[in-house]
Structures are given as C-alpha cells and as structure tokens.
Amino acid sequence: MAKTKEVASRKKKFTLFDAINYVVFIIVALIILVPIWKVVVDSLNAVGVYQFRLWPSDFTLDGYKVILGERGLFRPLINSFVTTIFGTLLGLVLSTLGGYVLIQFDMPGRNLMAYFLLFTMIFSGGMIPEYLVMRRLGLLNNMWILVIKHGINVGNIVLMRNFFEGIPASLFEAAKIDGCSPMGIFVRIVLPLSKAALASIGLMFAVGVWNDYTTVQIYITNPDFVNFQYKLRVMIMNGDTPPTQYPVSQTTLYNAGIIAAILPFMILYPFLQDYFVKGVNIGAVKE
C-alpha cells in the first residue's frame, strides 16, 4: 500500500518539464489563435482598421450579407460546396474500391497494377498533356473538372490498402465460408471497420477540393463556374470586389470572405476529430 501511495504521489507531482510544456503550448496556441481572432473581429467591423482590436468598434454583419446576398460571391460559394461534396464522395469511392482491389492477393496482375499506380506518384505527364486530356474530355469551362481531377489520389489509395491489410484475414475467411461475395465482404465487413480511415481520407479530399483555385485559374474562364477560393483570391489580390448595396469596406469584406472559407471545416472537424486522430496513423504500424 505504501508503495502504491508513493507511486501515485510521484504521478501527481508537478515538474518543471510540465511547466515548460504548458508555457510552450500556450504560446503556440496564441500564435495560432490571435491572427484568426483578428480576422474575425475585422470581419465584424464596419470600418477597416489595421490595428489589433479585441472587439469590433463598429459592429456590422454587412460583410457576411454581401457574401450570402450578392450573386458574384454567393454563386462561387455554392459551387465550392457542390464540388467539394461530390469530389469527396467520388474520391472515397475510388480510393476504397482501389484499395480493396489491391488486397486481393489471388487477383492476376495485382502487383503490376500496384506498381503502375506508384509510378504515377513519382512521374506525371505534366501540365500540357493534362490540359489536352481535359479538353478532349470536354471539361474546359466546366466546374465538374474539380470533381474529376480530385477523384483519384494514389496516395490515398495506398493508405486505404494499408488499412485494409490490417483487418484480420479470419474475418474475410469467415465471410467467404458463409457465402458472402467479394462485394458483400466489402460492404458488410470492410466499410464498417474503416470509419477512421474514411473520415481521415475524406477530410483530405474535402480540404483539397475546397482549397483548389489553381485548377479554376487554368481551366475555367466562365465566372459562373469559378469556386469561392478563386473568387476570394481575385478579390484580395486584384481588389475586385462586387458592387453591393451595403456600405461595407473592402477590408471587412475580405475578412468576412476568409472566415466564410474556413468556417465549414472549423464546424466539421470537431465531429471528425476522434476518427481523424485514429486515421492519421493508417498503415504506420504493422503487426
């Protein structure tokens, strides 16, 4: 009993190392949060200011009203939501099916297919061949190019394959004995056990599609098909703000646009945090 109490007292003892850890993490948190807080305050301030303020001196929601009310900003925002949802779904479908195919050890040509996919991670065709392919597919001036272009990510296919390889082989054998088809095994066994991997990789796909403005810059010229990130970049870099009925400064509108761009994932991440933390180590440890 005495030894148990001694061990417990040692565990509860606050050390210098703990104090340094607290100080370092507080500083890091402030470095991250202070700029975000400034953007939030400036997005709610009717008068654009460069100084740091804890609270808006002239509170207004006009910046967000412009984003949600003006077609020049609302349409790109809706385009971003649509392409992100469908791009993420397509990416998850292709990554999970591709990873599942690569763990079929009795499939002819499995290794050749895996090497072919890995080759594309090292060498790419380049921008001009890609542009020619997209033109032949009729994806120029089409916002669905964001969905198609991000649909296949070889790195995520490899991650899903590594995760599927960690599922006990006895589960697959038991399902086969019960008469389950390969697709039935995928739907009834593999997918329910892959929530962490799906959440982690799905978040990667969603962030990639949502933040992609270079694809829009290269392939899309029709303003009705641009996404919100591209429109926001044009606003900030070129000062190209849409005409509006609200008396809002450019600084307020810029900051409101930044908050609108990061808010969806700030809302989504807490619900996926547990799965994401488990999924970041996909394939890192082999037993």
N, C-alpha and C positions, 0 to 999 in steps of 0.2 A: 504493500500500500504506500509506503514511504517513497519507494522508487517511482511509483505511478504519479504521486503528487509532485515529485521533483521534476519529472519529465513534463508534466502539464505546466508547471511554473516556468520552465525554460521556453516552452512554446509561446506563452503569453508575454514573455519579456520583449519590450520594445527596444530594438537595437538601432545603432547609428546607421546601419545599412538600410533599415526600414525608413528612417527619416529622410535619407538621401533619395530613396526611391519615390517617396511622396512628393518631395520638392521637385524632382525632375519631371514627374508625370504631371504635376500641376502646371509647371512652366510650359510643357509641351501642349497641354490642353488649352492654355491661354493663347499660345501662338496660333493654334488652330481655330479657336472659337472667336477671338477678338475680331479678326477680319470678317468672319461670317456675320457677327453681330453688327459690325459697321455697315455691311451691305444691307442687312435687314432694316436698320434704322434709316439709312439713306433712301430705301425704297418707300418708306412711310413718311418721308419729309418732303413737303411741297416745294421747299427751296433747296436747290442743290448746294451742298457745302462740302469742303474738303477736310474740315477738322473732324476729329473723332468725337462723337456725342453718344452718351448712354441712352438718351431718349430723343425722339424726333421733336424739334422745336415747333414745327407747324404740321401737325398730323394730317395725313390725307391718304386715301385709298385710290386716288386717281390713276396712279401708275398701273395698278392691277386692273382697274376698269378699262384702261386702254388695251391691255393685253387680251382681256376677255371680251371686249366690245368692238374693237376695230378689226376689220377683216384682214388687214395687212399683217396682223400679228396672230389673230385667233386661228386663221386657216393654217399657217405653219405649225401652230401648237397641236392642232387636231391631226395634221399629217404625221407629226412626230409620235403621237400616241398610237395611231393606226399602224405605222410601220414598225414601231417597237414591239407591239403586241404580236403581230403576225411574224415578224422576224425572229422573235424569241421562240414562238411556237414551232416555226419551221426548223430553227437551229436545234431545238431539243429533240424533235422527231428524228432528224437526220443523224444527230450525234448518238442518240440512244440506239437506234437501229444499226448504225455503223459500228458502234462499239460491241453490240450483241453479235453481229456477224463475225467480227474478228476473234471472238472467243469460241467459235465453232471449230474445234481442232480437227474434226474429220472432214471439213469442207475443202475440196480441191482448190488450189491456188490461194489459200488464205495468206500464206507468208508473202507471196508475190503482191497481193493487194495491199498488205500492210506496208511493205517496202515502197510501193508506189505512192501511197499516201504520205509516208515520212519524207520521201524525196521532194514533195511539193512544199514541205516546211522549210527546206533548205534553199531551193531554187524556185523562182517564179517566172512566169512568162514575160513580165514587165508591163508597163502602163499601156503602151501602144497596142500590143496583142490583146490585152484585156479590153481596151476601148473598142477594137474591131469586133471582138466577140459580143460585147454588149450591144453594139449597133446591129449585128446580124440577128440577135435575139429580139430586137425591137424594144430595148429598154432605155433608149435615149429619151430624155424628157418624160420620164415615167418614174413616179415616186416609188414604184414597186421594185426598182433596182436596189433600194436599201434593204428590202426583204430578201431578194435573191442573193445579193452579194454577200450578205452575212449568214446565209443559210448553212453553209458548210464551213466549219472550222476544224482543221485536222487536229490541232492541239486538244480541243475539247473531245473529239472522237477518241483520241488516245487516253485521255483521262477517264472517260466512261468505260473504255475497255479495261483499264487497270482496276476500276472499281468493280466491274462485273467479275473479274477474275478472283476477287476477294470473297465472292459469295461461295459458300461451301458447295462442293460438287455433289454432295449427297442429296441436296435439295433438287438439283436437276435430275439426278438418277431416280429419286422417288417420284418425281412428276412424270417421268417417262414411263415408269412401271405402272402408274395409274392411268396411262393412256393419253397424257397431255401432249399436244402437238408443240413444235418449237415456238410457234407464235403464241400459243396458250401459255407456255412457260414464261415467255417474255412479259405478257400482260398480267398474269396472275401471281408470278413469283418475283421476277426481276424488278419490275417497276415499283411495286410496293416496298421493296427493300432499298430503293435507290432515292429516297426523298432528299437526303442530304446532298447527294451528287446532283440531282435535278435542280435543287434550289441554288446551289453554288454556281453551276454552269449556266443555268437560266439567268441568274443575275449578271454574269459576264456577258451573255448575249444581249441582254436588255441595255446594259450600260454602253456596249459597243455600238448598237444601232441608234440609241438615243443621242449619243455624243458625236455621231459621224456627220461632219459637214464637208469634208473633202470630196466625198462621192457626189454630193449635191453640186459642189463647185465645179466638178469636171463634167458631169453627165447631164445636168439639168439646167435649163435656161428659162423655162416657164415659171413665173413667180407663183403660180397656183400649186406647184408641186414641190416647192422647197420645204425643208423642215425648220423647226424652231431654232435649232442651234445655228444653222446657216444664217437665218434672218437676224438672230441676235448678234452674230459676228459682224455682219454687214452694218448693223446699227452702230455698234461700238467703234469699228474701225473706220467707217466712212461717214458717221454721223447721219445715216439715212433713216430718220425716224418718220413714221407715217403721220400724215396730218390727222389731228384729233380735235374733238370738241372740248376736251378737258384742259384746264390751264396747268399742265404738268411740265416740269423742266426735263431736259434731256437726261441729266444725272439721275433723277428719280425714276425715269422710265428705264434706263439702263439697269439700275439695281433691281427694279421690280422684275425685269426680264431674267436676270441672273437667278433670283430666288425662284421664279417660276420654272427655270430649267433644272434646278437641283432639288426642288421640293418633292417631286414624285418619288425619288429614291430615298429621300430622308424619311418619308412616310412608310415606304415599303420595307426598308432594311430592318427595322425592329422586329417585324413579323417573321423575317427570314434569318435573323441573326443566329439562332441556335443551329439551324440546318447549315448555314453558311460556314460557321466555325468548324463544324464536323466535316464539311465538304472540302475545305482548303487543303486537307491532308490526303486527298484522294490519291491512292497509289503510292504514297510516300513510304509506307511501311509494308513490308512483305513478311508473311509468317512462313 
